[in-house]
Amino acid sequence: MELKRRTFLQSTGKGIFSTSGILFTAQHARSAANDRIRHAVIGNGGQGRSHCKAFSRLDDCEVAAVCDVDPERRALAAETLPNSSHVAQYEDFHKILDDHSIDTVSIATPDHWHAPIAIMAILAGKHVYVEKPCCHTICEGKLLVEAAKKYNKCVQHGTQSRSGQGIIDAIKFMREGNLGEVRMAKAINHQLRKPIGRTPDATPPNSVNYDLWLGPAPLRPFSQNRWHYNWHWHWDYGTGDIGNDGIHQIDVARWGLGVGFPKTVTAIGGQLFYDDDHETPDTQVVTYEYDHCYLLYEMRLWTDYKLEGHDNGVVFYADKGVLEVGRNGCEVTFIGQPKKKIGEGSDFGENINNFVQCVKANDPSKLNAPIDEGFISASLCHLGNIGVRVGRKLHFNAEHCEIVNDSEANRFVGREYRAGYELPKI
């Protein structure tokens, strides 16, 4: 049964930009308060296919299109959907942005495409669910936040712990003072990842639009070790595991401490274990300094050793005890008492449902993981990486989006964009 569709309301905004020869105008998406949301998933790797499944499970959402430069991946994504034969498949995401029947998009591409596509989608009138980290640099993340605010769009960040009711309740319990003053939080990210080896440059598969995959990144030859998933470990496209997985722990730690941008960042790290094509660290320790507390991040990608019982998790240290948030849920230990479980963990599906309900209500204020909070957590990841790359303490000025008195470090706050793939004006 075809549902009645509401038409788009035209915006009074004048923002216009051209990318790859296609023109977009900023406009409000249709009011979807009583309609079934039509959604598109851009980037159809493992996480993108998870988006397909999660969005399609919702009664008030239909995944109408999938998009990937690799035809095999977009075909696999379409096959996960109940209406697979009716799902549009695109190589070029611009076609989705130009489709007025699409209300929302989710972005699960490599990191270097997250913010550019998200900004373009906002200007095309879409609401956006963008995977973590929302940006490849601090500067483009700031522009994304400004675009979401200017056009009043729901932009949800893929830090789904903020939609886990058990974590919400545990953070509330701690911030109400039940554990006393919280002095420090430790974000733990321990993985046992396989080495990627070394591979020579090669010719990209004939069926793949490699130039579009590169997008704003520098033009480089194709390599399997800079391609599916392994792009995470190369600076041109990824942010290392601090941006891939560590951002979840950093976001929960920052949320629990109730802090934003740090005063200083001190980071050490590098390739201590693997001898392969990795550029990003396999070992990293970062200290974020605030006025009354510290946030520590510790990462190792070559061991399954659990730090304080966690391979991935956050431990909050307070006067009266500790709160642990990890794969086992949320557990509290008061000094001299046994550990007690007080809640469950994160919920990917609930973060997506929260996004869809906010879109239907056209109310960004009710998002659990809004883009302004996601941007701060992503920036902490970037600062941790910049600290490793320059090898010294950083003093960050959030108001001016710059690292104070450090021209070398500031080179990494933004980036150059390949001709034809520059960031749009908002």
N, C-alpha and C positions, 0 to 999 in steps of 0.2 A: 504493500500500500504506500503510495507516494504521499509524503507529508507536505502540507502547504509551506512554502518557503517565503521568508520575508526578504525584501530587497535591501540592498546596501544603502545606508545613509551616507550621503556625501559629506565629506569633511570641509570645513572652511579653511583648513591649512593649505598652504601653497607649496609644500615641499615636493620637488620633482628631481629625479636623478636618472641618469642613464648608465646602465651597466651591460657590457657585451652587446650593445646595440638595441637593448630592450628598454622601453620607457615605462616608468612606474610613477603613479601619483599617490601621495598619502591620502588615505581615506579611512573612514570608520567601517569596520566589518558589519555585516548584518546583525541586527539584534536577534540573539539566539535564545532568549529566555524560555521560549516554549517549543523550540525546534530541536531536532536531532543534529548535533554538531557533525560537520563534515571535516575530516581530519586527513592530513598527509604527513607521511614520515620521510624525511630527507636524510639519507645515510642508512643503508640497509645491512650493515654488519650484524654481529651478535647483539649489540645493544639496540640497534634499530629494529631488529626483529622482535626483541622484547617489548619495544614500544608498540609494534603492530599488535601483539597479543594483548597487552594491557589495555590499550585504547579500545580494541574491538570487543573486549569483555563487557564494556559499559553499555547499558541499554540505550543511553542517550547520546551515543557517539558511533559514527561509522568511519572506518578508515577507507577513504575513497581513492587514495593514490599513494604510490611509493616511488622513491627516486634514488638512483645510485648510478655512478658512472660505470659500474661493473654490471652488465646485464645478468650475470649468474646470480649476483646478490639480490638484485631487485626481483628476480623471478622467485627466489627462495622466500623473500619477504611476502610477496603476494600469496604464495602457497600457504602461509601460516594463517591466512584470513578466511573467515567463513564464506565471504562473497568473492573468492579469489578470481573467478572468471570475469567479474565486473570491475576489478580494481585497475585503475589506470597506472601504467608504468612509464616513468620518464627517466631519461638520462640527464637532462638539464633541469635544475631546480627552478630556473627562471619561469618555466612553463607553469609550474605550480603557483608561483607568486602571481602570475598573470591570470589565474583562474579565479574568477569572482565567486564560484560556487564553493570554494574551499574556505572554511572559517578559521581553521587553526593548523599550525604545523609544529612538528617536533623535529629537532635537529640533533642527529647522532652521527655526524660526520667526523673526520679528523679535527683536532682542536683548532687548527689554523683557519678553518671555515666557520667556526661557531658564531662568532660575533658578526662577521660580514653578512652571512645569510640571515641571522636574527634581525639585524637592523633593516635589511632589505624587506624582510617579511612584515615588519612593523609598518614600514612606509607603504607597503602594498595592502595594508588594512587587516593583516592577520594578527591573531593572538599566538603566542609562541611558548613552547616548552623546549628549553635548550639544555642539552646535556652539560655536565661539568667537565672542565672549567668553562664558564660562559665566554671566555675570551682567551686569546693567545698572547695578548699583551695588556698591561694595565690601561694604556691610553684607549684602546678600542673598547675595553670593558666599560670605561667611563662614558664613552659615546653611546653604548648600548643602553645604559641606565638612563641617560638623558633622552634617548629616543622613546623608551617605554613611558617615561613620565610625560613627555611632550604630547604624545598621541594617545595617552591613557589606555594603554594596552596591558592585558594580562600577560606577563612574562614570568613563567615559573622556571626555577633553576633545578637541575637534576640532583640536588642534595636532599634525597628523599627521607633522611632521618628526621627532618623537621615535620614530617607527616606521620611518624610513628607515635601512636597515642601513649605507649609506655614510656618513650623517651620524653615526650612533651610533659607528662606527669612527673617524671623523675627530675627533669630540669626545674620544673616549678617547685617541687619539694625542696631542692637544694637552694634555689634562689630565694625562697621564703625564709632562709636562715636556719633550717633544721640541722645543718651540719656545721654551723658557725661560719666564720670568715673563710672563704675559699682563696687559698694563696697561690695555687698552681694547678695547671691541667697538663696532662701528658697525652699527646696524640700518637698512637702506636700503629705502625704499618709494617708488618713483617710478612714477607711472601717467600715462597720457594719457587722462583721462576726459572725456566730453562734458559740456557744461553742461546743466543740467536746465530752464533757463528759468524762467518764472513762470506759475503756473496759479491760477485763482480757486477758491474753495471750491465744492463741487458736491454733488449727491445721490449717495450710494453706490449701486452696482449693486443692483438688487432681489434678486438671487440670493445676495448676500454678507451674512454676519452681521458687520456692521461693529462692533457693540458688543462682540462677543466678540473681534474682532481688536484693538480698543483695549485691552480687558482692564484691567490696572492703570493704564494711562496716562490722563491727563486727558481728559475728554470734549471733543472738538473736531470741527468739521465735517470731512467727507470732502474730500480733495484728491488728485488723481492724483500730485502731487509729494510726498505723504506716504504713498503707497501702495506698490505692488510695487517692490521694490528701492530706490527713492528714500527710503524710510523711514530708510535708513542715515545720511542727512545731516541728521536732525532729532533733537534731544536727547531728546524724549519717547519715542522708540522705538529709536534707534541710538546708536552711539558714534563715528561718523565713521570715516575709513579707518584710523585707528590701531587701532581695535577690529575692523575688518572684515578688513584684510589685514596691517597693521603688526604685529598680535599674533603672527603667525607668525615674523617676523624678531626681534621682542623676545624671544619665548620661546626661540629658538635661541641668541640672544646671552646671555641670562641663564643658560641651561643650560650653555653653554660656559664662562662665567666662574665657574660654581659659586656663584651668589649668589641671594639671596631678595629680601626687601623692601629698598629703598634707604634711606639715611639722609636724603637730601634729594632733591627733584625741582625742576628749573628748566625752565620751558617757555615758548616763545613761539610764536605762530601766529595765523592768522586767514584771512579771505577776501581774498587779494591779487590773485586773477586773475578768478574768476567773479563775475558780477553776476546772481545768480539766487536761487532759494528755499533754497539751502544755509544751514544754521545752523552746521554743524561746519566746521572749518578746511579750506582747500584747500592750506595750507602750514603745516608744523609742525616744530619742532625741540625735542627734549627731552633734557636731561642728567640721568641718574640717578647719584647719587654713592654709592659704597661705600667701605669702609675702605681698600682697596688698589687700586681700579680704578674705571673709569667705563664706563657704558653710554650710548651716544648713539643717538638715533633721529632720522632725517631723512626728511621726507615732502614730496613735491610731487605734486599731482594734475593738473598742466597741462603736463607735458613728458615726452618719452620719453628724455630725456638719461640716460645711464647713469653713475652715480657709481662710480668705480673699476671700471668694467666691469659694473656690476650695476644693473638697474632694481629688482629685489627680491632682497635677499640680506643676508648678514652678513659683515663682515670683522673678524677678531680680530688685534690688533696685539700682538706679543710681542717679547722681547729678540732672538731669533734669526731672526725672520721673521714671516710672516702666514699665516693660514688663511682661505680664502674659502669660504663656503657659499652657493650660489645656484642659478639655473636650470641651469647647466652642471654641477652636482654640487659636489664638494668638491675644492678645489685648494690646495696649499701652496707657498709660495715662501720659501726660506731666503735670507738676505741674500747677495747676490752670485751667486745661482744661478737658473736658469730655473724658471718655474712648472711644477708637476707635479700632475696629477690623481690623487687618491687614493681617490675614491669617488663614488657616484651621489647623487642628491638624495632628496627626501621621497617617501613612498608612502602615498597616501590609503587604498588598499585594504588594506594591511598593518596600518594603525592600526585598521581595522574588524575585520579577522581577529583581531588581538590581543585586542580587546574580547570577541569571541564566545568565543574559547578561554578567557579568564579567567572569563567567565560560566559556561561548562560546568564549569570546575573550581571555581567559586564561590570564587575567589581574587583579591580586589582588589589584593593586593600585587604581582602580576605585570603590572599594567597599564603600558604604555609611557608613556602621557600621563594620569596619574591626576589627579583633580579638584583635589587640594591644590596640585599644581604649576600646573595650568591657572588656578586662582584667583589665584595670585601674579602670573602674567603678565597676566591680565586686570586686576588691580589696578594694575599699572604703566601700562596703557593709560588707566585711569580717572584716575590721578594726573596723567598727561600732559595730559589734557583739563581737569582741574580747574585745573592750573597756568595753562593758557591763559585760562580763564574768569575767574580772579581776578587774573592778571597779577603774580604774585609767587612767590618760592621757597617750597616746602612742606617742612615737617619732619613726617615720618609716623611715628606710633607704632603699629607692627604689633600689639603685644600688646593694646592697647586699641582698635585699629581706628579711629584718629582722627588728624586733622591737628593738630599741637600749636599751641595758642594762636591759632587762626584760625577763629572762628565762621562767617565767611562761607564759607570753603572747606569746612568740615564739613557745610554744607547739602547738598553734592553727594556726600558719602560714602554717604548713604542717600537715600530719596525717600518721598514720600507716595503711597499706593496708593488708587485709586478705590474707593469703598464697594462691597463685594461681591467685591472682587478682592484682599483683603489677603493677605499672606504667611501660610501655615499655621504653626501651632505644631508643633515637632518633639519 
